[in-house]
């Protein structure tokens, strides 16, 4: 399904700003995604997953409440609320 650029451009720019500002502030989020058995959602496509700690999901849960990550988490909210 193709979506007209006008419908997504604002959201794209907003997300890009969050990512760029996070990088500029030294915030590099290692978010494994939802836990699915032994494989974590975002780690399934990552070539570097073997370099991560085995309890990366637990580590993410501990860090997710950090004030520095709130813009990042808000960026994900619409994606998590898919119909």
BADREN-31351 format. One record per atom (N, C-alpha, C, O): residue number from 1; atom name; x negated, y negated, z negated. Coordinates in Angstrom, 2 decimals, padded with zeros to 5 digits, m for minus. Each point is the difference from the previous one (the first is absolute). Layout:
BEGIN
<dodo NUM CA <X Y Z>>
...
//
This chain:
BEGIN
<dodo 1 N <m000.83 001.18 000.00>>
<dodo 1 CA <000.83 m001.18 000.00>>
<dodo 1 C <m000.88 m001.25 000.00>>
<dodo 1 O <m000.83 m000.18 m000.89>>
<dodo 2 N <001.01 m000.65 001.86>>
<dodo 2 CA <m000.76 m001.24 000.09>>
<dodo 2 C <000.71 m001.09 m000.79>>
<dodo 2 O <001.22 m000.12 000.03>>
<dodo 3 N <m002.02 m000.66 m000.73>>
<dodo 3 CA <000.53 m001.11 m000.79>>
<dodo 3 C <m000.56 m001.29 000.58>>
<dodo 3 O <m001.21 m000.11 000.20>>
<dodo 4 N <002.07 m000.86 000.06>>
<dodo 4 CA <m000.51 m001.28 000.53>>
<dodo 4 C <m000.98 m000.65 m000.97>>
<dodo 4 O <000.21 000.00 m001.21>>
<dodo 5 N <m001.27 m000.55 001.76>>
<dodo 5 CA <m001.03 m000.66 m000.80>>
<dodo 5 C <000.59 m001.05 m000.94>>
<dodo 5 O <m000.44 m000.12 m001.14>>
<dodo 6 N <001.41 m000.63 001.60>>
<dodo 6 CA <000.60 m001.05 m000.82>>
<dodo 6 C <000.59 000.54 m001.30>>
<dodo 6 O <000.07 m000.72 m000.99>>
<dodo 7 N <000.35 001.99 000.99>>
<dodo 7 CA <000.61 000.59 m001.18>>
<dodo 7 C <m001.03 000.42 m001.05>>
<dodo 7 O <000.32 000.07 m001.19>>
<dodo 8 N <m001.53 000.19 001.60>>
<dodo 8 CA <m001.00 000.52 m000.93>>
<dodo 8 C <m001.21 m000.92 m000.20>>
<dodo 8 O <m000.82 000.24 m000.89>>
<dodo 9 N <000.69 m001.26 001.70>>
<dodo 9 CA <m001.20 m000.83 m000.05>>
<dodo 9 C <m000.19 m000.68 m001.36>>
<dodo 9 O <m001.11 m000.03 m000.51>>
<dodo 10 N <002.17 m000.50 m000.06>>
<dodo 10 CA <m000.11 m000.66 m001.31>>
<dodo 10 C <m000.48 000.94 m001.07>>
<dodo 10 O <m000.89 m000.33 m000.79>>
<dodo 11 N <001.47 001.52 000.75>>
<dodo 11 CA <m000.39 001.00 m001.00>>
<dodo 11 C <m001.43 000.47 000.24>>
<dodo 11 O <m000.76 000.20 m000.95>>
<dodo 12 N <000.38 m000.03 002.21>>
<dodo 12 CA <m001.36 000.40 000.33>>
<dodo 12 C <m001.00 m001.03 m000.50>>
<dodo 12 O <m001.01 000.35 m000.61>>
<dodo 13 N <001.29 m001.63 000.85>>
<dodo 13 CA <m000.91 m001.07 m000.44>>
<dodo 13 C <m000.09 m000.04 m001.52>>
<dodo 13 O <m001.07 m000.23 m000.55>>
<dodo 14 N <002.20 000.43 m000.12>>
<dodo 14 CA <000.01 000.01 m001.46>>
<dodo 14 C <m000.87 001.14 m000.54>>
<dodo 14 O <m000.80 m000.21 m000.91>>
<dodo 15 N <000.95 001.40 001.46>>
<dodo 15 CA <m000.79 001.15 m000.43>>
<dodo 15 C <m001.48 m000.20 000.31>>
<dodo 15 O <m000.87 000.34 m000.80>>
<dodo 16 N <000.59 m000.88 001.96>>
<dodo 16 CA <m001.39 m000.27 000.38>>
<dodo 16 C <m000.64 m000.98 m000.97>>
<dodo 16 O <m001.16 000.17 m000.37>>
<dodo 17 N <001.89 m001.19 m000.04>>
<dodo 17 CA <m000.50 m000.98 m000.96>>
<dodo 17 C <m000.31 000.67 m001.34>>
<dodo 17 O <m001.03 m000.29 m000.62>>
<dodo 18 N <001.91 001.18 000.17>>
<dodo 18 CA <m000.23 000.71 m001.26>>
<dodo 18 C <m001.26 000.84 000.09>>
<dodo 18 O <m000.81 000.01 m000.93>>
<dodo 19 N <000.63 000.69 002.04>>
<dodo 19 CA <m001.18 000.84 000.17>>
<dodo 19 C <m001.27 m000.83 000.08>>
<dodo 19 O <m000.99 000.32 m000.66>>
<dodo 20 N <001.00 m001.38 001.44>>
<dodo 20 CA <m001.18 m000.86 000.16>>
<dodo 20 C <m000.37 m000.67 m001.32>>
<dodo 20 O <m001.17 m000.04 m000.36>>
<dodo 21 N <002.16 m000.47 m000.36>>
<dodo 21 CA <m000.28 m000.64 m001.30>>
<dodo 21 C <m000.52 001.02 m001.00>>
<dodo 21 O <m000.89 m000.31 m000.79>>
<dodo 22 N <001.43 001.51 000.83>>
<dodo 22 CA <m000.49 001.05 m000.89>>
<dodo 22 C <m001.45 000.34 000.26>>
<dodo 22 O <m000.79 000.14 m000.93>>
<dodo 23 N <000.44 m000.02 002.19>>
<dodo 23 CA <m001.39 000.29 000.36>>
<dodo 23 C <m000.90 m001.15 m000.43>>
<dodo 23 O <m001.08 000.23 m000.55>>
<dodo 24 N <001.51 m001.46 000.80>>
<dodo 24 CA <m000.79 m001.17 m000.40>>
<dodo 24 C <m000.20 m000.05 m001.52>>
<dodo 24 O <m001.03 m000.47 m000.48>>
<dodo 25 N <002.02 000.97 m000.26>>
<dodo 25 CA <m000.09 000.02 m001.47>>
<dodo 25 C <m000.69 001.25 m000.53>>
<dodo 25 O <m000.13 000.18 m001.21>>
<dodo 26 N <m000.32 000.69 002.12>>
<dodo 26 CA <m000.70 001.22 m000.41>>
<dodo 26 C <000.93 001.11 m000.45>>
<dodo 26 O <m000.42 000.91 m000.72>>
<dodo 27 N <001.67 m000.96 001.13>>
<dodo 27 CA <000.97 001.03 m000.39>>
<dodo 27 C <000.12 001.01 001.14>>
<dodo 27 O <000.57 m000.29 001.05>>
<dodo 28 N <m001.11 001.47 m001.28>>
<dodo 28 CA <000.07 001.08 000.98>>
<dodo 28 C <000.80 001.12 m000.64>>
<dodo 28 O <m000.51 000.75 m000.83>>
<dodo 29 N <001.75 m000.63 001.23>>
<dodo 29 CA <000.94 000.91 m000.64>>
<dodo 29 C <m000.17 001.42 000.51>>
<dodo 29 O <000.10 000.25 001.21>>
<dodo 30 N <m000.36 000.67 m002.11>>
<dodo 30 CA <m000.05 001.42 000.34>>
<dodo 30 C <001.32 000.61 m000.48>>
<dodo 30 O <000.10 000.50 m001.12>>
<dodo 31 N <000.89 m000.55 001.98>>
<dodo 31 CA <001.34 000.48 m000.34>>
<dodo 31 C <000.23 001.33 000.70>>
<dodo 31 O <000.16 000.04 001.22>>
<dodo 32 N <m000.15 001.07 m001.98>>
<dodo 32 CA <000.15 001.30 000.63>>
<dodo 32 C <001.41 000.28 000.53>>
<dodo 32 O <000.21 000.98 000.71>>
<dodo 33 N <000.74 m001.83 m001.05>>
<dodo 33 CA <001.37 000.23 000.44>>
<dodo 33 C <000.71 000.99 m000.90>>
<dodo 33 O <m000.47 000.30 m001.10>>
<dodo 34 N <001.58 000.19 001.58>>
<dodo 34 CA <000.80 000.93 m000.80>>
<dodo 34 C <m000.68 001.35 m000.08>>
<dodo 34 O <m000.56 000.49 000.98>>
<dodo 35 N <000.63 000.11 m002.15>>
<dodo 35 CA <m000.60 001.32 m000.19>>
<dodo 35 C <000.88 001.06 000.65>>
<dodo 35 O <001.19 000.09 m000.29>>
<dodo 36 N <m001.78 000.70 001.15>>
<dodo 36 CA <000.70 001.11 000.67>>
<dodo 36 C <m000.86 001.24 m000.15>>
<dodo 36 O <m000.92 000.23 000.78>>
<dodo 37 N <001.22 000.57 m001.78>>
<dodo 37 CA <m000.81 001.17 m000.34>>
<dodo 37 C <m001.44 m000.45 m000.25>>
<dodo 37 O <m000.23 m000.86 m000.84>>
<dodo 38 N <m000.72 001.43 001.55>>
<dodo 38 CA <m001.40 m000.36 m000.18>>
<dodo 38 C <m000.42 m001.17 000.88>>
<dodo 38 O <m001.01 m000.65 m000.27>>
<dodo 39 N <001.77 000.38 001.31>>
<dodo 39 CA <m000.36 m001.07 000.93>>
<dodo 39 C <000.78 m001.27 m000.33>>
<dodo 39 O <001.21 000.05 m000.22>>
<dodo 40 N <m001.87 m001.16 000.18>>
<dodo 40 CA <000.65 m001.27 m000.28>>
<dodo 40 C <000.37 m000.66 001.32>>
<dodo 40 O <m000.74 000.08 000.98>>
<dodo 41 N <001.90 m000.74 m000.95>>
<dodo 41 CA <000.55 m000.57 001.23>>
<dodo 41 C <m000.97 m000.77 000.85>>
<dodo 41 O <m000.13 000.29 001.19>>
<dodo 42 N <m000.56 m001.26 m001.74>>
<dodo 42 CA <m000.91 m000.83 000.78>>
<dodo 42 C <m001.34 000.69 000.25>>
<dodo 42 O <m000.75 m000.42 000.88>>
<dodo 43 N <000.45 001.44 m001.64>>
<dodo 43 CA <m001.29 000.66 000.13>>
<dodo 43 C <m000.02 001.03 001.13>>
<dodo 43 O <m001.07 000.43 000.43>>
<dodo 44 N <002.24 m000.03 000.04>>
<dodo 44 CA <000.10 001.02 001.02>>
<dodo 44 C <m000.72 m000.36 001.29>>
<dodo 44 O <m000.47 000.89 000.71>>
<dodo 45 N <000.39 m002.17 m000.39>>
<dodo 45 CA <m000.63 m000.43 001.25>>
<dodo 45 C <m001.39 m000.59 m000.23>>
<dodo 45 O <m000.66 m000.41 000.96>>
<dodo 46 N <000.22 000.34 m002.21>>
<dodo 46 CA <m001.26 m000.66 m000.33>>
<dodo 46 C <m001.19 000.95 000.16>>
<dodo 46 O <000.00 001.10 m000.54>>
<dodo 47 N <m001.01 m001.55 001.27>>
<dodo 47 CA <m001.22 000.80 000.19>>
<dodo 47 C <m000.88 000.04 m001.24>>
<dodo 47 O <m000.93 000.80 m000.08>>
<dodo 48 N <001.21 m001.66 m000.90>>
<dodo 48 CA <m000.86 m000.11 m001.17>>
<dodo 48 C <000.64 000.56 m001.26>>
<dodo 48 O <m000.49 m000.26 m001.10>>
<dodo 49 N <001.56 001.02 001.22>>
<dodo 49 CA <000.72 000.49 m001.18>>
<dodo 49 C <m000.87 000.89 m000.88>>
<dodo 49 O <000.23 000.08 m001.21>>
<dodo 50 N <m001.20 000.59 001.78>>
<dodo 50 CA <m000.88 000.85 m000.82>>
<dodo 50 C <m000.88 m000.83 m000.92>>
<dodo 50 O <m000.52 000.53 m000.99>>
<dodo 51 N <000.34 m001.80 001.29>>
<dodo 51 CA <m000.83 m000.86 m000.84>>
<dodo 51 C <000.77 m000.53 m001.21>>
<dodo 51 O <m000.61 m000.53 m000.93>>
<dodo 52 N <001.92 000.66 000.94>>
<dodo 52 CA <000.82 m000.51 m001.10>>
<dodo 52 C <000.05 000.99 m001.16>>
<dodo 52 O <m000.20 001.20 000.16>>
<dodo 53 N <000.47 m001.75 m001.33>>
<dodo 53 CA <000.12 000.81 m001.20>>
<dodo 53 C <001.25 000.87 000.09>>
<dodo 53 O <000.99 m000.42 000.60>>
<dodo 54 N <m001.02 001.60 m001.17>>
<dodo 54 CA <001.13 000.92 000.09>>
<dodo 54 C <001.26 m000.53 m000.70>>
<dodo 54 O <001.11 000.41 000.34>>
<dodo 55 N <m001.28 m001.30 m001.32>>
<dodo 55 CA <001.18 m000.55 m000.69>>
<dodo 55 C <000.34 m001.40 000.52>>
<dodo 55 O <000.45 m000.85 m000.76>>
<dodo 56 N <m000.67 000.62 002.05>>
<dodo 56 CA <000.22 m001.32 000.57>>
<dodo 56 C <001.43 m000.50 m000.16>>
<dodo 56 O <000.23 m001.21 m000.10>>
<dodo 57 N <000.74 002.11 000.07>>
<dodo 57 CA <001.39 m000.44 m000.18>>
<dodo 57 C <000.20 m000.54 m001.41>>
<dodo 57 O <000.69 m001.00 m000.19>>
<dodo 58 N <m001.27 001.66 m000.80>>
<dodo 58 CA <000.08 m000.48 m001.39>>
<dodo 58 C <m000.71 m001.34 m000.12>>
<dodo 58 O <000.50 m000.90 m000.67>>
<dodo 59 N <m001.65 000.77 001.30>>
<dodo 59 CA <m000.72 m001.28 m000.03>>
<dodo 59 C <000.84 m001.10 000.63>>
<dodo 59 O <000.05 m001.12 m000.52>>
<dodo 60 N <000.63 001.42 001.63>>
<dodo 60 CA <000.84 m000.99 000.65>>
<dodo 60 C <001.13 m000.44 m000.93>>
<dodo 60 O <000.29 m001.20 m000.11>>
<dodo 61 N <000.34 002.14 m000.57>>
<dodo 61 CA <001.10 m000.33 m000.91>>
<dodo 61 C <m000.48 m000.94 m001.11>>
<dodo 61 O <000.73 m000.90 m000.41>>
<dodo 62 N <m001.94 001.11 m000.07>>
<dodo 62 CA <m000.56 m000.87 m001.06>>
<dodo 62 C <m000.27 m001.41 000.52>>
<dodo 62 O <000.18 m000.98 m000.73>>
<dodo 63 N <m000.62 000.87 001.98>>
<dodo 63 CA <m000.38 m001.30 000.57>>
<dodo 63 C <001.17 m000.76 000.60>>
<dodo 63 O <m000.07 m001.22 000.15>>
<dodo 64 N <001.14 001.91 000.21>>
<dodo 64 CA <001.10 m000.61 000.74>>
<dodo 64 C <000.67 m001.16 m000.73>>
<dodo 64 O <000.63 m000.85 000.64>>
<dodo 65 N <m000.75 000.79 m001.95>>
<dodo 65 CA <000.61 m001.09 m000.76>>
<dodo 65 C <m000.87 m001.24 m000.12>>
<dodo 65 O <000.41 m000.98 m000.61>>
<dodo 66 N <m001.59 001.01 001.19>>
<dodo 66 CA <m000.92 m001.14 m000.10>>
<dodo 66 C <000.58 m001.22 000.71>>
<dodo 66 O <000.52 000.11 001.11>>
<dodo 67 N <m000.60 m001.28 m001.74>>
<dodo 67 CA <000.54 m001.22 000.62>>
<dodo 67 C <m000.59 m000.28 001.37>>
<dodo 67 O <000.69 m000.55 000.86>>
<dodo 68 N <m001.94 000.92 m000.64>>
<dodo 68 CA <m000.66 m000.26 001.28>>
<dodo 68 C <000.65 000.77 001.15>>
<dodo 68 O <m000.18 m000.37 001.16>>
<dodo 69 N <000.91 001.42 m001.46>>
<dodo 69 CA <000.58 000.84 001.04>>
<dodo 69 C <001.46 m000.32 000.30>>
<dodo 69 O <000.61 000.65 000.85>>
<dodo 70 N <m000.03 m001.61 m001.54>>
<dodo 70 CA <001.44 m000.25 000.14>>
<dodo 70 C <000.39 m000.42 001.42>>
<dodo 70 O <001.03 000.46 000.50>>
<dodo 71 N <m001.80 m001.31 000.14>>
<dodo 71 CA <000.34 m000.39 001.38>>
<dodo 71 C <m000.07 001.21 000.93>>
<dodo 71 O <000.84 000.17 000.87>>
<dodo 72 N <m001.84 000.66 m001.06>>
<dodo 72 CA <m000.14 001.22 000.79>>
<dodo 72 C <001.22 000.90 m000.19>>
<dodo 72 O <000.56 000.52 000.97>>
<dodo 73 N <m000.14 m000.33 m002.22>>
<dodo 73 CA <001.14 000.85 m000.29>>
<dodo 73 C <001.29 m000.59 000.58>>
<dodo 73 O <000.85 000.74 000.49>>
<dodo 74 N <m000.70 m002.04 m000.56>>
<dodo 74 CA <001.18 m000.64 000.57>>
<dodo 74 C <000.01 000.15 001.52>>
<dodo 74 O <001.07 000.08 000.61>>
<dodo 75 N <m002.23 m000.05 m000.01>>
<dodo 75 CA <m000.10 000.19 001.44>>
<dodo 75 C <000.57 001.37 000.38>>
<dodo 75 O <000.60 000.14 001.07>>
<dodo 76 N <m000.77 000.85 m001.91>>
<dodo 76 CA <000.45 001.35 000.30>>
<dodo 76 C <001.48 000.22 m000.25>>
<dodo 76 O <000.59 000.90 000.59>>
<dodo 77 N <000.03 m001.69 m001.43>>
<dodo 77 CA <001.38 000.24 m000.40>>
<dodo 77 C <000.96 000.20 001.16>>
<dodo 77 O <000.75 000.98 m000.01>>
<dodo 78 N <m000.72 m001.85 001.03>>
<dodo 78 CA <000.95 000.23 001.09>>
<dodo 78 C <m000.25 001.33 000.72>>
<dodo 78 O <000.94 000.62 000.48>>
<dodo 79 N <m002.18 m000.20 m000.41>>
<dodo 79 CA <m000.32 001.25 000.66>>
<dodo 79 C <000.54 001.19 m000.81>>
<dodo 79 O <000.40 001.01 000.58>>
<dodo 80 N <m000.40 m001.13 m001.91>>
<dodo 80 CA <000.46 001.08 m000.84>>
<dodo 80 C <001.51 000.12 m000.04>>
<dodo 80 O <000.53 001.03 m000.40>>
<dodo 81 N <000.17 m002.07 000.81>>
<dodo 81 CA <001.46 m000.01 m000.03>>
<dodo 81 C <000.61 000.26 001.36>>
<dodo 81 O <000.99 m000.63 000.37>>
<dodo 82 N <m001.56 001.55 000.38>>
<dodo 82 CA <000.51 000.32 001.33>>
<dodo 82 C <001.38 000.64 m000.14>>
<dodo 82 O <000.23 000.76 m000.94>>
<dodo 83 N <000.69 m001.05 001.87>>
<dodo 83 CA <001.33 000.61 m000.06>>
<dodo 83 C <m000.03 001.49 000.24>>
<dodo 83 O <001.05 000.65 m000.02>>
//
